[in-house]
Structures are given as C-alpha cells and as structure tokens.
Amino acid sequence: MNLIKYSLPIFVSISTLFATWFNDIPREIKQANGEIIHCFISGDQYSKRLHDENNFTIILNSIDGNYYYANLDLNGVLRPSDFQVGEGNPAFFGMEPGLTISKSEYEKKRLFYHNETSTRNSRDAPTSGEIAQLNVFIRFSDDPEFSSPRSYYDVVFQAEENEPSLRDYYWEISYNTLWVETHHFPDNVGDFNTSYQDEHPRNYYEPYSGANPGGYQNSDERTQREHTLLSNALNEIESQVPTDLDIDANDDGMVDAVSFVIYGGPGDWADLLWPHRWSLYTQNVT
C-alpha cells in the first residue's frame, strides 16, 4: 500500500506548465456590477499580481467585491485605493505603476508553502531512473467537461522526441538520467478527456468578498478546502490505477509524483487556483 502525501505541481493552466515566472497572462475579471475588465497576471508560484496594460497593479476589495488600483501600505502590503478599475486613468490620479509586495511579505508567502513539509530526510521522489507520475484532471460543479481531447493535454506531459514537454524537461535537467512517464486519470473513453467533478463551484475555491460570500476567509480555510479537493479526487481515481503500475520506484512507501490539471485559467487573487507546488500534509491518501 502506497501513501500519497505529496501533491506535486498543481497545474491550473496547461499553457504555463513549465514557467517559473509567469508574465502578462491575459485575464478577464468581473466587477460586482458585471462589468468585464481585461487585464494581466504576472508572478511566480508564491506571489502574483493583477495589472493593467500599463503595469498598474489591481487588487480585489473584499468588502464590496470590486477591483481597485493598489497602494502599498507601510508594512509592504498591497491595499485597494479609492480608485476603481475602469473609472479613469490611474496615472492621472497619481498612482504608481509596478507595485508589488515587499520582500518580507513575499517571504511569508513562500514559507506558507514550505512550513508543513515532510519529516522525511530523503528527497520527495527519485532523481534518476524511471518514475510513473499520476495526473488527475479536475473540474468544479459549475464547469463543463474539458473541451479538448486527452491527446491534446498529453502532449504537454510527454511529447514526441525533441518537442518541449514535462518529460523532456526532466530528462534535460537530469542530464538524461530521469525519465517521467505520465498516466492520466480518470480513465478516458476513446480520446474524450474525462475528469473528476467536485461537488463545489469554482468560487468556493476563491477568496471571500462582498461579491463572493462563500469564498475562503483565511489561510486555514483555504488549506482545508484545497487538501479536501485533492484528497477526494485521488480517492475517486484510486481504483483505476493499475496494480502493476510501479508508482513507488524507490520503495519508500510514497507515491513518487502526482499532478493535477484544474479546469479553467489561473486565478486572479485566488492562490488556490494558481499553479503551485505544495505538500498535502493534512491528508493521508492510500
């Protein structure tokens, strides 16, 4: 029996699978009145920011559910200003472009993903040889099925020779010593891409605001929701994993590699829906 304790990268957007830094990803946000704002997201797995085409930072006001241009407070924390996005030129109001969180705030976010890591002294997974990665497709209760065939997504993980893919990436950085073979779940029908459908809608996994009263309100609640989602998805596909598939190449009792592809684009200020690597430390999935 193998224990799944680690959730390796949670891939929210296929197109941004391998980047450490995500730059100018187009995004649509919606004001509380339904107005659509076109903007961009930039950042890494620990911190990101919404901004307009002129690099003015945008932030959600959790009280009224609207997006405002950001100010930086004395503690290096981004706060919504009085200037709502879409109601004027931020430069005219004296706003400063390119605002981001302070180094200390960034470090707090980084530690959030590392302060509950495994107590094992060994690496998470083998760094040479061949490993089998389990990849699980997830959608929310208000999402349709994935529109593209499974072969479309598989190319990102294991393309033909000399094409960029997850397998090619690890093969290259390991100096041709680590081969990653990805196995997708749930089982598909033909080339139709099936997925695990969660019982909650997408906004359940987004931050609380006046426009989203059911969202998570703190880091503990966010952690509980994400870990429950991933645990449920893994339990759903557990019986489909072939018994002869070696998912523990180093025989340490842990599954070597697990990833998740979640329907839709990356989140705005929803860290949970942004590509990241984390330890599933609140759950033991067998």
Contacts in CASP RR format, 6 or more apart in sequence:
PFRMAT RR
TARGET T0000
AUTHOR 0000-0000-0000
METHOD contacts of the structure
MODEL  1
MNLIKYSLPIFVSISTLFATWFNDIPREIKQANGEIIHCFISGDQYSKRL
HDENNFTIILNSIDGNYYYANLDLNGVLRPSDFQVGEGNPAFFGMEPGLT
ISKSEYEKKRLFYHNETSTRNSRDAPTSGEIAQLNVFIRFSDDPEFSSPR
SYYDVVFQAEENEPSLRDYYWEISYNTLWVETHHFPDNVGDFNTSYQDEH
PRNYYEPYSGANPGGYQNSDERTQREHTLLSNALNEIESQVPTDLDIDAN
DDGMVDAVSFVIYGGPGDWADLLWPHRWSLYTQNVT
1 253 0 8 1.000
1 286 0 8 1.000
2 247 0 8 1.000
2 248 0 8 1.000
2 253 0 8 1.000
2 254 0 8 1.000
2 255 0 8 1.000
2 286 0 8 1.000
3 253 0 8 1.000
3 254 0 8 1.000
3 255 0 8 1.000
3 284 0 8 1.000
3 285 0 8 1.000
3 286 0 8 1.000
4 234 0 8 1.000
4 254 0 8 1.000
4 255 0 8 1.000
4 258 0 8 1.000
4 280 0 8 1.000
4 284 0 8 1.000
4 285 0 8 1.000
4 286 0 8 1.000
5 118 0 8 1.000
5 254 0 8 1.000
5 279 0 8 1.000
5 280 0 8 1.000
5 281 0 8 1.000
5 283 0 8 1.000
5 284 0 8 1.000
5 285 0 8 1.000
6 118 0 8 1.000
6 124 0 8 1.000
6 125 0 8 1.000
6 254 0 8 1.000
6 255 0 8 1.000
6 257 0 8 1.000
6 258 0 8 1.000
6 279 0 8 1.000
6 280 0 8 1.000
7 230 0 8 1.000
7 258 0 8 1.000
7 259 0 8 1.000
7 260 0 8 1.000
7 277 0 8 1.000
7 278 0 8 1.000
7 279 0 8 1.000
7 280 0 8 1.000
8 124 0 8 1.000
8 125 0 8 1.000
8 133 0 8 1.000
8 257 0 8 1.000
8 258 0 8 1.000
8 259 0 8 1.000
8 277 0 8 1.000
9 17 0 8 1.000
9 259 0 8 1.000
9 275 0 8 1.000
9 276 0 8 1.000
9 277 0 8 1.000
10 230 0 8 1.000
10 259 0 8 1.000
10 260 0 8 1.000
10 262 0 8 1.000
10 275 0 8 1.000
10 276 0 8 1.000
10 277 0 8 1.000
10 278 0 8 1.000
11 17 0 8 1.000
11 259 0 8 1.000
11 260 0 8 1.000
11 261 0 8 1.000
11 262 0 8 1.000
11 275 0 8 1.000
12 261 0 8 1.000
12 262 0 8 1.000
12 264 0 8 1.000
12 265 0 8 1.000
12 266 0 8 1.000
12 267 0 8 1.000
12 273 0 8 1.000
12 274 0 8 1.000
12 275 0 8 1.000
13 25 0 8 1.000
13 264 0 8 1.000
13 265 0 8 1.000
13 266 0 8 1.000
13 275 0 8 1.000
14 153 0 8 1.000
14 156 0 8 1.000
14 261 0 8 1.000
16 22 0 8 1.000
16 25 0 8 1.000
16 266 0 8 1.000
16 275 0 8 1.000
17 156 0 8 1.000
17 166 0 8 1.000
17 275 0 8 1.000
18 164 0 8 1.000
18 166 0 8 1.000
18 169 0 8 1.000
20 44 0 8 1.000
20 45 0 8 1.000
21 42 0 8 1.000
21 43 0 8 1.000
21 44 0 8 1.000
22 41 0 8 1.000
22 42 0 8 1.000
22 43 0 8 1.000
22 44 0 8 1.000
22 48 0 8 1.000
22 266 0 8 1.000
22 275 0 8 1.000
23 42 0 8 1.000
23 43 0 8 1.000
24 40 0 8 1.000
24 41 0 8 1.000
24 42 0 8 1.000
25 40 0 8 1.000
25 41 0 8 1.000
25 42 0 8 1.000
25 266 0 8 1.000
26 38 0 8 1.000
26 39 0 8 1.000
26 40 0 8 1.000
27 38 0 8 1.000
27 39 0 8 1.000
27 40 0 8 1.000
27 41 0 8 1.000
27 50 0 8 1.000
27 266 0 8 1.000
27 267 0 8 1.000
27 268 0 8 1.000
28 36 0 8 1.000
28 37 0 8 1.000
28 38 0 8 1.000
28 39 0 8 1.000
29 36 0 8 1.000
29 37 0 8 1.000
29 39 0 8 1.000
29 50 0 8 1.000
29 58 0 8 1.000
29 67 0 8 1.000
29 85 0 8 1.000
29 268 0 8 1.000
30 36 0 8 1.000
30 37 0 8 1.000
31 37 0 8 1.000
31 65 0 8 1.000
31 66 0 8 1.000
31 67 0 8 1.000
31 84 0 8 1.000
31 85 0 8 1.000
32 64 0 8 1.000
32 65 0 8 1.000
32 66 0 8 1.000
32 210 0 8 1.000
32 211 0 8 1.000
35 86 0 8 1.000
37 58 0 8 1.000
37 67 0 8 1.000
37 85 0 8 1.000
37 86 0 8 1.000
39 50 0 8 1.000
39 51 0 8 1.000
39 52 0 8 1.000
39 53 0 8 1.000
39 58 0 8 1.000
39 85 0 8 1.000
40 50 0 8 1.000
40 51 0 8 1.000
40 52 0 8 1.000
40 53 0 8 1.000
41 48 0 8 1.000
41 49 0 8 1.000
41 50 0 8 1.000
41 51 0 8 1.000
41 266 0 8 1.000
41 267 0 8 1.000
41 268 0 8 1.000
42 48 0 8 1.000
42 49 0 8 1.000
42 51 0 8 1.000
43 49 0 8 1.000
45 113 0 8 1.000
45 274 0 8 1.000
45 275 0 8 1.000
45 276 0 8 1.000
45 277 0 8 1.000
46 106 0 8 1.000
46 109 0 8 1.000
46 110 0 8 1.000
46 112 0 8 1.000
46 113 0 8 1.000
46 276 0 8 1.000
47 100 0 8 1.000
47 101 0 8 1.000
47 105 0 8 1.000
47 106 0 8 1.000
47 109 0 8 1.000
47 110 0 8 1.000
48 266 0 8 1.000
48 274 0 8 1.000
49 57 0 8 1.000
49 58 0 8 1.000
49 59 0 8 1.000
49 70 0 8 1.000
49 78 0 8 1.000
49 99 0 8 1.000
49 100 0 8 1.000
49 101 0 8 1.000
50 57 0 8 1.000
50 58 0 8 1.000
50 59 0 8 1.000
50 67 0 8 1.000
50 268 0 8 1.000
50 269 0 8 1.000
51 57 0 8 1.000
51 58 0 8 1.000
51 97 0 8 1.000
51 98 0 8 1.000
52 58 0 8 1.000
52 85 0 8 1.000
52 90 0 8 1.000
54 90 0 8 1.000
54 91 0 8 1.000
54 97 0 8 1.000
55 97 0 8 1.000
55 98 0 8 1.000
56 69 0 8 1.000
56 70 0 8 1.000
56 90 0 8 1.000
56 91 0 8 1.000
56 95 0 8 1.000
56 97 0 8 1.000
56 98 0 8 1.000
56 99 0 8 1.000
57 69 0 8 1.000
57 70 0 8 1.000
57 78 0 8 1.000
57 97 0 8 1.000
57 98 0 8 1.000
57 99 0 8 1.000
57 100 0 8 1.000
58 67 0 8 1.000
58 68 0 8 1.000
58 69 0 8 1.000
58 70 0 8 1.000
58 85 0 8 1.000
59 67 0 8 1.000
59 68 0 8 1.000
59 69 0 8 1.000
59 70 0 8 1.000
59 78 0 8 1.000
59 79 0 8 1.000
59 80 0 8 1.000
59 269 0 8 1.000
60 66 0 8 1.000
60 67 0 8 1.000
60 68 0 8 1.000
60 80 0 8 1.000
60 207 0 8 1.000
60 209 0 8 1.000
60 268 0 8 1.000
60 269 0 8 1.000
61 67 0 8 1.000
61 68 0 8 1.000
61 80 0 8 1.000
61 209 0 8 1.000
62 207 0 8 1.000
62 208 0 8 1.000
62 209 0 8 1.000
62 210 0 8 1.000
63 209 0 8 1.000
63 210 0 8 1.000
64 209 0 8 1.000
64 210 0 8 1.000
64 211 0 8 1.000
65 209 0 8 1.000
65 210 0 8 1.000
65 211 0 8 1.000
65 212 0 8 1.000
66 84 0 8 1.000
66 85 0 8 1.000
66 211 0 8 1.000
67 80 0 8 1.000
67 84 0 8 1.000
67 85 0 8 1.000
68 80 0 8 1.000
68 81 0 8 1.000
68 82 0 8 1.000
68 83 0 8 1.000
68 84 0 8 1.000
68 85 0 8 1.000
69 80 0 8 1.000
69 81 0 8 1.000
69 83 0 8 1.000
69 84 0 8 1.000
69 85 0 8 1.000
69 90 0 8 1.000
69 93 0 8 1.000
69 95 0 8 1.000
70 78 0 8 1.000
70 79 0 8 1.000
70 80 0 8 1.000
70 81 0 8 1.000
70 99 0 8 1.000
71 78 0 8 1.000
71 79 0 8 1.000
71 80 0 8 1.000
71 81 0 8 1.000
71 95 0 8 1.000
71 99 0 8 1.000
72 78 0 8 1.000
72 79 0 8 1.000
72 96 0 8 1.000
72 99 0 8 1.000
72 101 0 8 1.000
72 102 0 8 1.000
73 79 0 8 1.000
75 102 0 8 1.000
75 105 0 8 1.000
76 101 0 8 1.000
76 102 0 8 1.000
76 104 0 8 1.000
76 105 0 8 1.000
77 101 0 8 1.000
77 102 0 8 1.000
77 105 0 8 1.000
78 99 0 8 1.000
78 100 0 8 1.000
78 101 0 8 1.000
81 93 0 8 1.000
81 95 0 8 1.000
83 90 0 8 1.000
83 93 0 8 1.000
83 95 0 8 1.000
90 97 0 8 1.000
91 97 0 8 1.000
101 109 0 8 1.000
112 219 0 8 1.000
113 276 0 8 1.000
113 277 0 8 1.000
113 278 0 8 1.000
116 279 0 8 1.000
116 281 0 8 1.000
117 279 0 8 1.000
117 281 0 8 1.000
118 124 0 8 1.000
118 279 0 8 1.000
118 281 0 8 1.000
120 252 0 8 1.000
120 254 0 8 1.000
122 250 0 8 1.000
122 252 0 8 1.000
124 254 0 8 1.000
124 256 0 8 1.000
125 131 0 8 1.000
125 249 0 8 1.000
125 250 0 8 1.000
125 254 0 8 1.000
125 256 0 8 1.000
125 257 0 8 1.000
126 178 0 8 1.000
126 249 0 8 1.000
126 250 0 8 1.000
126 256 0 8 1.000
127 174 0 8 1.000
127 177 0 8 1.000
127 178 0 8 1.000
128 174 0 8 1.000
128 177 0 8 1.000
128 178 0 8 1.000
129 177 0 8 1.000
129 178 0 8 1.000
129 179 0 8 1.000
129 249 0 8 1.000
130 178 0 8 1.000
130 179 0 8 1.000
130 180 0 8 1.000
130 181 0 8 1.000
130 249 0 8 1.000
131 178 0 8 1.000
131 179 0 8 1.000
131 180 0 8 1.000
131 181 0 8 1.000
131 249 0 8 1.000
131 256 0 8 1.000
131 257 0 8 1.000
132 181 0 8 1.000
132 182 0 8 1.000
132 183 0 8 1.000
132 245 0 8 1.000
132 246 0 8 1.000
132 247 0 8 1.000
132 249 0 8 1.000
132 256 0 8 1.000
132 257 0 8 1.000
133 157 0 8 1.000
133 166 0 8 1.000
133 180 0 8 1.000
133 181 0 8 1.000
133 182 0 8 1.000
133 183 0 8 1.000
133 256 0 8 1.000
133 257 0 8 1.000
133 258 0 8 1.000
133 259 0 8 1.000
134 182 0 8 1.000
134 183 0 8 1.000
134 185 0 8 1.000
134 237 0 8 1.000
134 241 0 8 1.000
134 247 0 8 1.000
134 255 0 8 1.000
134 257 0 8 1.000
134 258 0 8 1.000
134 259 0 8 1.000
135 157 0 8 1.000
135 182 0 8 1.000
135 183 0 8 1.000
135 184 0 8 1.000
135 185 0 8 1.000
135 258 0 8 1.000
135 259 0 8 1.000
135 260 0 8 1.000
135 261 0 8 1.000
136 184 0 8 1.000
136 185 0 8 1.000
136 186 0 8 1.000
136 196 0 8 1.000
136 233 0 8 1.000
136 234 0 8 1.000
136 237 0 8 1.000
136 258 0 8 1.000
136 259 0 8 1.000
136 260 0 8 1.000
136 261 0 8 1.000
137 146 0 8 1.000
137 153 0 8 1.000
137 184 0 8 1.000
137 185 0 8 1.000
137 186 0 8 1.000
137 193 0 8 1.000
137 194 0 8 1.000
137 195 0 8 1.000
137 196 0 8 1.000
137 260 0 8 1.000
137 261 0 8 1.000
137 263 0 8 1.000
138 195 0 8 1.000
138 196 0 8 1.000
138 197 0 8 1.000
138 198 0 8 1.000
138 229 0 8 1.000
138 233 0 8 1.000
138 260 0 8 1.000
138 261 0 8 1.000
138 262 0 8 1.000
138 263 0 8 1.000
139 145 0 8 1.000
139 146 0 8 1.000
139 195 0 8 1.000
139 196 0 8 1.000
139 197 0 8 1.000
139 198 0 8 1.000
139 262 0 8 1.000
139 263 0 8 1.000
140 197 0 8 1.000
140 198 0 8 1.000
140 200 0 8 1.000
140 201 0 8 1.000
140 202 0 8 1.000
140 204 0 8 1.000
140 205 0 8 1.000
140 263 0 8 1.000
141 197 0 8 1.000
141 198 0 8 1.000
141 199 0 8 1.000
141 200 0 8 1.000
141 201 0 8 1.000
142 201 0 8 1.000
142 202 0 8 1.000
143 197 0 8 1.000
143 202 0 8 1.000
143 263 0 8 1.000
143 264 0 8 1.000
145 192 0 8 1.000
145 193 0 8 1.000
145 194 0 8 1.000
145 195 0 8 1.000
146 153 0 8 1.000
146 193 0 8 1.000
146 195 0 8 1.000
146 263 0 8 1.000
148 193 0 8 1.000
149 191 0 8 1.000
149 192 0 8 1.000
149 193 0 8 1.000
150 184 0 8 1.000
150 188 0 8 1.000
150 190 0 8 1.000
150 191 0 8 1.000
150 192 0 8 1.000
150 193 0 8 1.000
151 191 0 8 1.000
152 193 0 8 1.000
153 184 0 8 1.000
153 193 0 8 1.000
153 261 0 8 1.000
154 182 0 8 1.000
154 184 0 8 1.000
155 163 0 8 1.000
155 165 0 8 1.000
156 165 0 8 1.000
156 166 0 8 1.000
157 165 0 8 1.000
157 166 0 8 1.000
157 167 0 8 1.000
157 182 0 8 1.000
157 184 0 8 1.000
158 165 0 8 1.000
158 166 0 8 1.000
158 167 0 8 1.000
158 180 0 8 1.000
158 181 0 8 1.000
158 182 0 8 1.000
159 165 0 8 1.000
159 167 0 8 1.000
159 168 0 8 1.000
162 168 0 8 1.000
166 180 0 8 1.000
166 182 0 8 1.000
167 179 0 8 1.000
167 180 0 8 1.000
167 181 0 8 1.000
167 182 0 8 1.000
170 178 0 8 1.000
170 179 0 8 1.000
170 180 0 8 1.000
171 178 0 8 1.000
171 179 0 8 1.000
171 180 0 8 1.000
180 257 0 8 1.000
182 259 0 8 1.000
183 241 0 8 1.000
183 245 0 8 1.000
185 196 0 8 1.000
185 237 0 8 1.000
185 240 0 8 1.000
185 241 0 8 1.000
186 194 0 8 1.000
186 195 0 8 1.000
186 196 0 8 1.000
186 236 0 8 1.000
186 237 0 8 1.000
186 240 0 8 1.000
187 194 0 8 1.000
187 240 0 8 1.000
188 194 0 8 1.000
195 263 0 8 1.000
196 232 0 8 1.000
196 233 0 8 1.000
196 236 0 8 1.000
196 237 0 8 1.000
198 229 0 8 1.000
198 232 0 8 1.000
198 233 0 8 1.000
200 225 0 8 1.000
200 229 0 8 1.000
202 273 0 8 1.000
203 212 0 8 1.000
203 214 0 8 1.000
203 215 0 8 1.000
204 214 0 8 1.000
204 215 0 8 1.000
204 216 0 8 1.000
204 225 0 8 1.000
205 215 0 8 1.000
205 216 0 8 1.000
205 225 0 8 1.000
205 226 0 8 1.000
205 229 0 8 1.000
205 270 0 8 1.000
205 272 0 8 1.000
205 273 0 8 1.000
206 212 0 8 1.000
206 215 0 8 1.000
206 216 0 8 1.000
206 267 0 8 1.000
206 268 0 8 1.000
206 270 0 8 1.000
206 272 0 8 1.000
206 273 0 8 1.000
207 215 0 8 1.000
207 216 0 8 1.000
207 217 0 8 1.000
207 222 0 8 1.000
207 269 0 8 1.000
207 270 0 8 1.000
208 214 0 8 1.000
208 215 0 8 1.000
208 216 0 8 1.000
208 217 0 8 1.000
209 215 0 8 1.000
216 222 0 8 1.000
216 225 0 8 1.000
216 272 0 8 1.000
222 271 0 8 1.000
222 272 0 8 1.000
223 282 0 8 1.000
224 282 0 8 1.000
225 272 0 8 1.000
226 272 0 8 1.000
226 278 0 8 1.000
227 280 0 8 1.000
227 281 0 8 1.000
227 282 0 8 1.000
227 283 0 8 1.000
228 283 0 8 1.000
230 260 0 8 1.000
230 280 0 8 1.000
230 283 0 8 1.000
231 280 0 8 1.000
231 283 0 8 1.000
231 285 0 8 1.000
233 260 0 8 1.000
234 258 0 8 1.000
234 285 0 8 1.000
235 285 0 8 1.000
238 285 0 8 1.000
238 286 0 8 1.000
241 247 0 8 1.000
247 255 0 8 1.000
247 256 0 8 1.000
248 254 0 8 1.000
248 255 0 8 1.000
248 256 0 8 1.000
249 256 0 8 1.000
250 256 0 8 1.000
262 273 0 8 1.000
265 273 0 8 1.000
266 273 0 8 1.000
266 274 0 8 1.000
266 275 0 8 1.000
267 273 0 8 1.000
267 274 0 8 1.000
END
